[in-house]
């Protein structure tokens, strides 16, 4: 069955970005002039998905407003003849069909995905973690995963090679290569010590999952922090059926921490034709 729906967990409190996230969702922090979550939704649409499901929490109303029509703003822009800005605003609300479900308690990524069960239904779906913004090359990251999923008729995860010194920050796979940049997953380990990691292939925030993952998540025990971990459910899934990983082509920006967010901001600004020349000149003038 063709994947039509994308699930976006967005209920986190964004504590790494306090105080900026005290009164606004982390997902709405801008990279240049576009909120982070919009980049990821645009990747989903460019990959062929038509239905977006955003898992929100308390204080996330700004996300819903962003993807909704803004009649007063549209009227104002039209009245002032600002047609370029009007087209941009209309495009946001017309990207895809967007629906929302609330995660009432912060019970982990696995639980957030489980909250979307009734909206996903009995069909395969994609998951996008908004902290990972991935520049497409040669095609969107999720499209690369979907192509492999369709080829093998199996769940697929995105992976990236990371230095051993940082491997403890990620879920890691044990795998065997089956093709260019494609691996069959043998096992998954959540945040292992460097010496215990089965490889340097870290799981990145893109997944193509079957509907049976919901049943597995519902039966997954919470960890010591009371959270249901997606990696635990994926281990169970991998024991039942073949599962694959793709070393995606493209540049990933880890906007989940301040340094990664700053790097992404600079690089996205330098990639903008309307900003790059003047911004590059400014950076050179700093003599860093």
N, C-alpha and C positions, 0 to 999 in steps of 0.2 A: 504494500500500500504506500502510495506517495506521501511523503511527509509534508504536511500543510501548516502545522502549528509549532510555534516557538514559545517556550516558557522562560520567563526572565525573573529570577528571584531578586527582589528589590526591597526586602523588609528589614535589612540590617540597620543598625543605629549609626554607622559611620563614625565610630569613636576615634579613629585615627586622624580624622580631619576636624575634630573639635578645636575651637568653638564655631568654625564655619558651618558645621552641620547641626548645630543646636536647634535651629529653626528652619532648616531646609534639607531636603534629601541629598545625600552624597551623590546620588545618580544625576542630580541636576547641576552639579558643579560644572562650569563651562571649560571646554578645551577651545580656546580662542573665543568663539561666539556661539558655540553649539554645545548643549549639555551632553555629558558623557553617554547617557542612555540612548540618545538619538543616534549616535554613531553605530551602536550595536544593533538597534532596530533596523537601521538602514542596511546593515550587513545581512540581516535575516531576509529582508525584502529582496535584496540583490541576489540572494541564494535561492529564491523561488518560493519562500513562505508567504502565506497570505493572512494568517491569523496569529496575532500576538497576544499572549497571556502574561500579564505582569502580576507577580505576587508581591503585594505591598503590605505595609504595616502602618501603625499609627504615625501621623505626621508626614505622610507621603502624598498628600493631595496635590501637590505641585506637579507630580508626574502625570496624574490624570488630566489636569488642566493643560499641560503642555501638548498632549496628543489630541486634545479636544479642539473643536472649532472655537474661534475667538471673534464673535460677530462684531463687538464694539471696536476691537483693534483693526479688523478687516475694513470696517466702514471708514474708520479714521484714515487708514493708509490709502484707500481708494479715493476718498474725498480730497486728500492732499496730493494725489497724483503719484504716490510712491509705489509704482506698479511692480518694481523688482522686489521690494520688501514684501508686498502683498502676495506675490507668487511664492516666495519662500514660506510664508506663514501658512498659506493654504496647502502647500505640499506636505507639511508636517501632519496635518489632520487627515490627509488623504493617503498616507503611506500604506496603511493596512487596516484591517479590522482589529481593534484593540479592546480587550476585556481585562477585568481585574478581579482578583480574589485576595482576601485578607488573611495573612498569617498572624494570628492573635498573640502568639507567644514566640520568643526567639529560641526555637528548638532545633536549629541546625539546618544545613542545606538540604539534607534528605527530607526533612519535614516540610520545608518550603516547597519542594517539588511535589510532595504528596498532596499539598493543599490544592494543587491545580488538577487533581484527578478528575473531578466532575466536569471540568471544562475541556480537558483533553479527550476523555472518553477512551474507547477501545481502538486506538490507532497509534502508530509510532509518532514520535515527536522529537523536537530539538530542544536543547537547553543552552542558554547563553548566560554566562556570568559577566556582569557589566564592568567588573574591574579590569578585565582583559579586553583591550581594544586592539584589533588586529588589522593592520593595513593589508589590503588584498594584493596578492601577486602569485600566480597570474589570475586567480579568481578568488572570490570571497572564501574565507576560511571554512565557513559552514558548507558552502557549495562543494569544497574539496571533500569534506566528510560525507556529505550526502552521496556523492558519486561512488565512494568506496562502499558505503552502506548498501546502495542499490546493487553494486557488483556482487557483494558477498551475501546479501540478504541477512544482515547482521547488525548488531549495535556497534557504534564506532565512537572513539574518544579522540580528542586532539591531544598531541603530546609535543614536547619540545625538550631538547637536550639542555640541561642546566649544569653549572659547575657543582662538583661534589660538595663544596663548602656551603651551598644553598639548598642542597637536596632535601634537607630536613624540613623545609618550608612547604613541601608539596606531597601530593599523592604520587606514587611512583609505580611503574609497571615492570613486571618480568615478562619478556616477550621473545618471539623469534621472528625474524624478517620473512615476509612472504612476497615482497615486491618492492619497487622503488618507493621509499618513504612510508611503506605500509608494514605493520607488524601484527601478528596474531598474539593476543594477550594470554599469558599463562597464569598470571597472578597480579594482584594489586596490593600495595602496602601504603598505609597512610602515614606520612611524615616520618620516615625512618631515619635513624642515625646514618651518617655518611658511610660508616663501615658496614652497615647492615642493608644498605640499599641494593636491590637486585639489578639496577641499571642507572643510567643518568637520564632516562626518559621520564620527564615529569608531566603529569596530567594538567592540561590547561583548560580554561573555562568554556569548552565547547563539547557537546555530547549529542549523539543521536541514539535515542533509547526506545525500546519496545514498551507497550502498555503493561506488560507483566512486571515491570519494575515497580509499579504502584503496590502490587500485592507483596512484593519483597520488602519494600520500604515500610509497609504497614506492620510487618512482622519483625523488623530490625530493632534490636535492643538499643536503647540510648546509651551513650558513652558515660564516662565519669562526670562530665559536665552537664549531663542531661540532654545531650543533643543527638539527633539521629544523623549519622554520617552517610553521605551518598557513597563513599568508597566502600563501606561495609556491604551495602546493598549490591554494589557492582561486583564485589568478590563472589557473592552468592550467584549472581547472574552469570558470571564467567564460568562457574562450576556447572551450570546447566546447559550452556550453549556457547558456540564460538563467538568471540568478540574481538574487535580489531582496533588498532590505534593508527593514526595518521600523523606523521611529522609534517605539519602544514607548511606551505610556502607563504611567506609574508612576515612582516615585522610586528612583533607583539609589544604593546606598551602596557606595563603593569601599573595601572593608575590607582591601585589599592593602597599605595603608600605615597608619602609626600614627594619623595625624590622621583619616583616613577611618574607621578602626575606632572611635576615640573619639566621633566625631560620630554614628555608627550606634548606639553604646551608649546615648548620651544620648537620641536620638530614639526608640529602641525602648523605653526605660524610660518615657519620657513618654507613650507610646501604651498602656501597660499600665494598666488600670483599678485594679489592686491597688497600683500604685506611683506613679501620675502625680501625685496631689494632694500627697502628702508630699514627693516628689522635686522637684516644681516649687517648693514652698515653700522647700525647702533651697537650690535654685539661686538663688532670689531673695534669700535671706539672705546670699549671698556678696558681693552688691553689686559685681559684676564690671563 
